[in-house]
Amino acid sequence: MAGKEAQAGGMKKELTLFNFFTIGFGAIIGTGWVLLVGDWMVLGGGPVPAMIAFAIGALFLVPIGMCFGELTAAIPISGGIIEYVDRTFGRKMGFVTGWMLLLGNAPLCPWEAIAISTLLTDRFAEFPALAWLRSVKLYTILGADVYLWPTVIALAFAALVIFLNLRGAGAAAKLSSFLTKALLAGMVLAMLISFMTGSPENAAPVFSQVTDAAGGSATEATSLIGGIVAVLVMTPFFYAGFDTIPQQAEEASENIDWKKFGLIPAIALLASGAFYLVCIYSFGTIVDWHEFVRSSVPALAVLERINVFFYIAMLIIATLGPLGPMNSFFGASSRLMLAMGRKEMLPESFAQIDPTSGVPKKAVMVMSALTLVGPFLGRNMLVPLTNVASLGFIFACTMAGFACWKLRRTEPDLPRPYKVNGGKLGIGCAIVAGLAIIALMVVPFSPAALSGIEWAITIGWLVAGLVILALFGSRRATGPTKQ
């Protein structure tokens, strides 16, 4: 039965601190650690540089997470980042920030559906009993084959996420909780196998170049520092997701402790960092890492060699993994659209809340259509969007830091149950961290600079957004965002 808030036309207030943690953790930790742990080692020149880079990346982003915590605890509304920036830097910048964060979140839902289809096609179909998964080829798009049955199964996973999000935030949060436990089980499994069969010596030397890794990839860095930097510039993409926590703040339970809530984004980041470190260490020490990276999807290949039951268990966990980010980003993206509808930056219909489930139904339907398209696109279709999504995510995070700084000056009496540790110095660290990562993405000759097609996508997205703002946002919503 819907709660009082839903019956009154509002959002159901039922999410606990643990729910918010699992939403953020589940959004950050998907299947990348299984599919790409070998690439991290190759790019960095070994497990040690990769571990150092992921540790630095987490610490770099913690101040940004703390800014989100302060802002959300003070202004707990759905899609709050639009309100924060609107109140401090004006309506147009508020729209641009929300629109860029939508670019950073929404494409990851169809991408995760593609990841599920890819795992089913590349790994499950290797079992003779499951060869039927590749029995019906539909077509080839951008060099990637699309098969019928993996597509159907991926659509079923996507339909589950859509169904739970249509039921409300509480149902979706239960899925995040289950997936968090499954991912932790995968981490424990990798640790146990490493301790039973591996050795720290397999991670030696601390840095070395590799030229014969799977797929022809090679270590381009020539030193330990170079290897760390090469991995560091890509870590924001693998930490993207903690921003999903504030987007659903309006659905927090009535008795939530907002002071503790302010710590949740930072805790989710640190927990994810610990997860990545354990993952890299475990897989980097099971066998000699130079041998490990020669296999396609090495994390699964090495387990298949050691024990088929371990392999199957990890394969199942890896296939379930994409559901976490898909579920979290689905909820966060729909709440961003809700906030933009309330601000009349999108058609007002996006601000309407279903009286039964308490969800923004129009936004959920748009996200449903986007997610269901994913399995049909092929694994190579969304590759250019990964860096673009990172830029959108980091831009929005940096603007949150600026908004947090300015609100301290313009609204000093605003009740703040949680404040960033270190005061303005802590906020300044968040801003500097965000600007540094943006610079690495936009400055020419940077190892993480956007390509021509990625710039085209970014500029095209911004132009489309400004057109939408001109068409639907000519009239400013009266007063602050409704709660």
C-alpha positions in Angstrom: 0.0 0.0 0.0 1.3 3.5 -0.8 2.3 5.7 2.1 0.6 8.9 3.1 2.9 10.9 0.9 2.0 9.0 -2.2 -1.7 9.2 -1.4 -1.4 12.9 -1.1 0.4 13.1 -4.5 3.9 13.3 -3.0 6.9 11.0 -3.0 7.0 8.1 -0.6 9.5 8.7 2.3 10.9 5.3 3.0 14.6 5.2 2.2 17.0 4.5 5.2 20.6 5.3 5.5 21.5 1.8 4.5 19.3 2.1 1.4 21.1 5.3 0.4 24.5 3.6 0.9 23.5 0.6 -1.3 22.1 2.9 -4.0 25.5 4.7 -4.2 27.7 1.6 -3.8 25.6 -0.3 -6.3 25.9 2.5 -8.8 29.7 2.7 -8.5 30.4 -1.0 -8.4 29.0 -2.7 -11.5 30.8 -5.3 -13.6 33.9 -3.2 -14.6 36.0 -4.8 -11.9 35.5 -8.2 -13.6 35.7 -7.1 -17.2 38.5 -4.5 -16.9 40.8 -5.4 -13.9 43.3 -6.8 -16.4 43.3 -3.6 -18.4 43.9 -1.6 -15.3 47.0 -3.6 -14.6 48.3 -3.3 -18.2 47.6 0.4 -18.3 49.4 1.1 -15.0 52.2 -1.4 -15.4 51.1 -3.8 -12.7 48.7 -4.3 -9.8 50.5 -1.9 -7.5 50.3 1.2 -9.7 46.6 0.4 -10.4 45.9 0.1 -6.7 47.7 3.3 -5.9 45.7 5.1 -8.6 42.4 3.9 -7.4 43.3 4.8 -3.8 44.2 8.3 -4.9 41.1 8.6 -7.1 38.8 7.8 -4.1 40.6 10.3 -1.8 40.4 12.9 -4.6 36.6 12.5 -4.8 35.8 12.3 -1.1 35.7 16.1 -0.6 33.2 16.3 -3.5 31.1 13.6 -1.8 31.2 15.6 1.4 29.9 18.7 -0.5 27.0 16.7 -1.8 26.4 15.5 1.8 26.3 19.1 3.2 24.0 20.4 0.4 21.6 17.4 0.5 21.2 17.5 4.2 20.4 21.2 4.1 18.1 21.0 1.0 16.8 17.4 0.8 14.9 17.4 -2.5 14.9 15.2 -5.6 17.4 16.3 -8.2 18.8 18.7 -5.7 21.9 19.7 -7.6 19.6 21.8 -9.9 18.3 23.7 -6.9 21.7 24.2 -5.4 23.2 25.7 -8.6 20.0 27.6 -9.5 20.1 29.3 -6.1 23.7 30.3 -6.4 24.6 30.8 -10.1 21.2 31.3 -11.7 18.7 29.4 -13.8 20.7 28.8 -16.9 23.7 27.4 -15.1 21.3 25.3 -13.0 19.9 23.9 -16.2 23.3 23.3 -17.7 24.5 21.5 -14.6 21.4 19.3 -14.4 21.6 18.6 -18.2 25.2 17.6 -18.0 24.6 15.3 -15.0 21.8 13.7 -17.0 24.4 13.1 -19.8 26.6 11.5 -17.1 23.8 9.3 -15.7 21.2 8.3 -18.2 23.4 6.6 -20.9 24.7 4.2 -18.3 21.3 2.5 -18.1 21.4 1.1 -21.7 25.1 0.6 -21.4 24.6 -1.8 -18.5 22.0 -3.7 -20.5 24.6 -4.1 -23.2 27.1 -5.4 -20.6 24.7 -8.1 -19.6 24.1 -9.1 -23.2 27.9 -9.1 -23.8 28.6 -11.4 -20.9 25.9 -13.8 -22.0 27.3 -13.8 -25.5 31.0 -14.0 -24.7 31.2 -16.2 -21.6 28.0 -18.1 -20.9 27.8 -19.3 -24.6 31.2 -21.0 -24.1 29.4 -23.8 -22.2 28.3 -26.5 -24.7 24.9 -26.6 -23.0 24.4 -22.9 -23.5 25.7 -22.7 -27.1 22.1 -21.9 -28.1 22.7 -18.4 -26.8 24.6 -17.6 -30.1 22.3 -19.7 -32.3 20.3 -16.8 -33.8 22.3 -13.8 -35.0 20.2 -10.8 -35.6 22.7 -8.3 -37.2 26.1 -6.7 -36.9 26.3 -3.0 -35.8 29.7 -1.1 -35.7 31.5 -4.4 -35.9 29.6 -6.0 -33.0 27.3 -9.0 -33.4 23.9 -8.9 -31.8 22.3 -12.2 -31.0 18.6 -12.9 -30.2 18.7 -14.8 -26.9 21.2 -12.7 -25.1 19.2 -9.7 -26.2 16.0 -11.2 -24.9 17.6 -12.0 -21.5 19.1 -8.5 -21.2 15.7 -7.1 -22.0 14.2 -9.2 -19.1 16.8 -7.8 -16.7 16.0 -4.3 -17.9 12.3 -5.0 -17.5 12.9 -6.1 -13.9 14.6 -2.7 -13.1 11.8 -0.8 -14.8 9.1 -2.8 -12.9 10.7 -2.1 -9.5 11.2 1.6 -10.3 7.6 1.9 -11.3 6.6 0.4 -8.0 8.6 3.0 -6.0 11.9 3.8 -4.5 11.5 1.2 -1.7 11.2 -1.7 -4.2 14.2 -0.5 -6.2 16.2 0.0 -3.0 15.7 -3.7 -2.1 17.3 -4.7 -5.4 20.3 -2.5 -4.6 20.6 -4.1 -1.2 20.6 -7.6 -2.7 23.1 -6.7 -5.4 25.4 -5.1 -2.8 25.5 -8.4 -1.0 26.2 -10.3 -4.2 29.1 -8.0 -5.1 30.6 -8.4 -1.7 30.3 -12.1 -2.0 32.2 -11.9 -5.3 35.0 -9.8 -3.5 35.2 -12.4 -0.7 35.4 -15.2 -3.3 38.3 -13.5 -5.1 40.1 -12.9 -1.8 39.7 -16.6 -0.7 41.0 -17.9 -4.0 44.0 -15.5 -3.8 44.9 -16.5 -0.3 44.5 -20.2 -1.1 46.3 -20.4 -4.4 48.2 -17.1 -4.9 51.2 -15.2 -3.6 52.1 -11.5 -3.2 55.2 -12.3 -5.4 52.8 -12.7 -8.4 52.3 -8.9 -8.2 56.0 -8.2 -8.7 57.8 -6.2 -9.9 56.1 -3.0 -8.8 56.2 -1.6 -12.3 56.9 -3.3 -15.7 55.7 -2.8 -19.2 53.6 -5.4 -21.0 53.3 -5.8 -24.8 51.5 -9.1 -25.1 48.3 -8.6 -23.2 44.9 -9.7 -24.6 43.7 -7.6 -27.5 47.1 -6.3 -28.2 47.0 -3.6 -25.5 50.3 -2.5 -24.0 51.7 -0.4 -21.2 52.5 3.0 -22.6 53.8 4.5 -19.4 57.5 4.4 -18.9 57.7 4.8 -15.1 55.8 4.0 -12.0 54.5 7.6 -11.7 53.4 7.5 -15.4 51.5 4.2 -14.8 49.7 5.7 -11.8 48.7 8.8 -13.7 47.5 6.7 -16.7 45.1 4.8 -14.5 44.2 7.8 -12.3 42.7 9.8 -15.1 40.2 7.1 -15.8 39.2 6.4 -12.2 36.4 9.0 -12.1 34.4 6.9 -14.6 34.6 3.9 -12.2 33.6 6.0 -9.2 30.7 7.7 -10.9 27.5 6.9 -9.1 27.9 8.4 -5.6 26.0 11.4 -7.0 22.9 9.1 -7.3 22.5 9.3 -3.5 21.5 13.0 -3.2 19.1 12.7 -6.2 16.6 10.7 -4.2 16.9 12.6 -0.9 13.3 13.6 -1.0 12.4 10.0 -0.5 14.3 9.7 2.8 12.3 8.3 5.7 10.8 10.8 8.1 13.1 9.9 11.0 16.4 9.8 9.1 19.5 11.4 10.8 20.5 14.1 8.3 23.9 14.6 10.1 24.7 10.9 9.4 23.3 11.1 5.9 25.8 13.8 5.1 28.6 11.2 5.4 27.0 8.6 3.2 28.3 9.8 -0.2 31.9 9.8 1.2 31.4 6.5 2.9 30.1 4.9 -0.4 33.2 6.3 -2.2 35.6 4.9 0.4 33.9 1.5 0.5 34.0 1.4 -3.3 37.7 2.3 -3.2 38.4 -0.5 -0.7 36.4 -2.9 -2.9 38.5 -2.0 -6.0 41.8 -2.3 -4.0 40.9 -5.8 -2.8 39.7 -6.7 -6.3 43.0 -5.6 -8.0 45.2 -7.2 -5.3 43.3 -10.5 -5.3 43.3 -11.0 -9.1 46.8 -9.6 -9.3 48.2 -12.3 -7.0 46.3 -15.4 -8.0 48.8 -16.1 -10.7 51.7 -14.0 -12.1 50.0 -10.8 -13.3 51.9 -10.8 -16.6 50.3 -14.2 -17.4 47.0 -13.1 -16.0 46.5 -10.3 -18.5 47.1 -12.5 -21.5 43.5 -13.9 -21.3 40.3 -12.3 -22.6 38.3 -11.2 -19.5 41.2 -12.5 -17.4 39.3 -12.4 -14.1 36.9 -15.1 -15.4 39.5 -17.0 -17.4 41.8 -17.6 -14.5 39.0 -18.8 -12.3 37.9 -21.2 -15.0 41.4 -22.7 -14.9 41.4 -23.0 -11.1 37.9 -24.3 -10.4 34.8 -24.5 -12.6 32.5 -23.9 -9.7 34.3 -20.7 -8.7 34.1 -19.7 -12.3 30.4 -20.2 -12.6 29.7 -18.4 -9.3 31.8 -15.4 -10.4 30.2 -15.4 -13.8 26.7 -15.3 -12.2 27.8 -12.4 -9.9 29.4 -10.6 -12.9 26.2 -10.9 -14.9 24.1 -9.6 -12.0 26.6 -6.8 -11.4 25.2 -4.4 -14.2 21.8 -4.4 -12.5 23.2 -2.3 -9.6 24.3 0.7 -11.7 21.3 0.4 -14.0 18.9 0.5 -11.0 20.7 3.4 -9.3 21.2 5.5 -12.4 17.6 4.8 -13.5 16.3 6.2 -10.3 18.7 9.2 -10.2 18.1 10.2 -13.9 14.3 10.1 -13.4 14.6 12.3 -10.3 16.8 14.8 -12.3 14.0 15.0 -14.9 11.5 15.5 -12.1 13.5 18.4 -10.7 13.8 20.0 -14.2 10.1 19.6 -14.7 9.4 21.3 -11.4 11.7 24.2 -12.4 9.9 24.3 -15.8 13.1 23.5 -17.5 11.3 20.5 -19.1 7.6 20.2 -19.8 5.6 20.4 -16.6 4.3 16.8 -17.1 7.8 15.6 -15.9 6.9 17.1 -12.5 3.8 15.0 -12.0 4.1 12.2 -9.4 2.0 9.0 -9.6 -0.4 9.1 -6.7 -0.1 5.3 -6.1 3.6 4.6 -6.3 5.0 8.1 -5.6 7.3 8.1 -8.6 7.7 10.6 -11.4 5.9 8.5 -14.0 6.7 10.5 -17.1 10.4 10.5 -16.3 10.4 6.8 -15.5 8.7 6.1 -18.9 11.4 8.1 -20.7 14.1 6.2 -18.9 12.4 2.9 -19.6 12.4 3.5 -23.3 16.1 4.5 -23.2 17.1 1.4 -21.2 15.2 -1.0 -23.4 17.0 0.3 -26.5 20.4 -0.7 -25.0 20.5 -4.5 -25.8 19.9 -3.7 -29.5 22.8 -1.3 -29.9 25.7 -3.7 -29.7 28.7 -3.5 -27.5 30.6 -0.9 -29.5 27.7 1.7 -29.9 28.1 3.5 -26.6 31.9 3.4 -26.2 32.3 7.1 -27.2 29.8 8.0 -24.5 31.9 6.7 -21.6 34.3 9.7 -21.6 31.4 12.0 -22.3 29.5 10.6 -19.4 32.6 11.1 -17.2 32.9 14.8 -18.2 29.2 15.4 -17.5 29.5 13.7 -14.1 32.6 15.6 -13.1 31.3 19.0 -14.3 28.2 18.6 -12.2 30.2 17.5 -9.2 32.5 20.5 -9.5 29.5 22.8 -9.7 28.2 21.2 -6.5 31.5 22.3 -4.9 31.1 25.9 -6.2 27.5 26.0 -5.0 28.4 24.7 -1.5 31.1 27.4 -1.3 28.8 30.2 -2.4 25.9 29.1 -0.2 28.1 29.4 2.9 28.4 33.1 2.0 25.0 33.9 0.6 22.9 31.8 3.0 24.9 31.5 6.3 21.8 30.9 8.3 20.6 27.9 6.2 20.3 24.9 8.6 23.1 22.5 7.9 22.8 19.3 9.8 26.1 18.2 8.3 29.0 20.4 7.3 32.1 19.5 5.2 35.0 18.7 7.4 37.7 21.4 7.2 35.2 24.2 6.4 35.9 26.2 3.3 39.3 24.5 2.9 37.5 21.2 2.5 35.1 22.7 0.0 38.1 24.3 -1.8 39.8 20.8 -2.1 36.6 19.5 -3.8 36.6 22.3 -6.3 40.3 21.9 -7.1 39.9 18.2 -7.5 37.0 18.6 -9.9 38.8 21.3 -12.0 41.9 19.1 -12.2 40.0 16.2 -13.6 38.1 18.4 -16.0 41.4 19.8 -17.2 42.7 16.3 -17.9 39.7 15.7 -20.1 39.6 18.9 -22.1 43.2 20.1 -22.4 44.7 18.9 -25.7 47.5 16.3 -25.5 46.2 15.1 -22.1 46.1 11.2 -21.8 42.4 11.5 -21.1 41.5 14.3 -23.6 38.2 13.9 -25.4 38.3 12.8 -29.0 36.6 14.6 -31.9 33.5 12.5 -31.8 33.2 12.9 -28.0 33.4 16.7 -28.4 30.7 16.5 -31.1 28.4 14.5 -28.7 29.0 16.9 -25.9 28.4 20.0 -28.0 25.4 18.4 -29.6 23.9 17.5 -26.2 24.4 21.1 -24.9 22.8 22.6 -28.0 19.8 20.2 -27.7 19.5 21.2 -24.0 19.5 24.9 -24.8 16.8 24.4 -27.4 14.7 22.6 -24.9 15.3 25.3 -22.3 14.2 27.9 -24.8 11.1 26.0 -25.8 9.9 24.9 -22.4 11.8 27.1 -19.9 10.8 30.6 -20.9 8.7 30.9 -17.8 10.5 30.5 -14.4 8.9 28.3 -11.8 7.7 30.3 -8.9 9.6 29.9 -5.7 12.0 27.1 -4.8 11.6 23.5 -5.9 8.5 22.0 -4.3 9.1 19.4 -1.6 
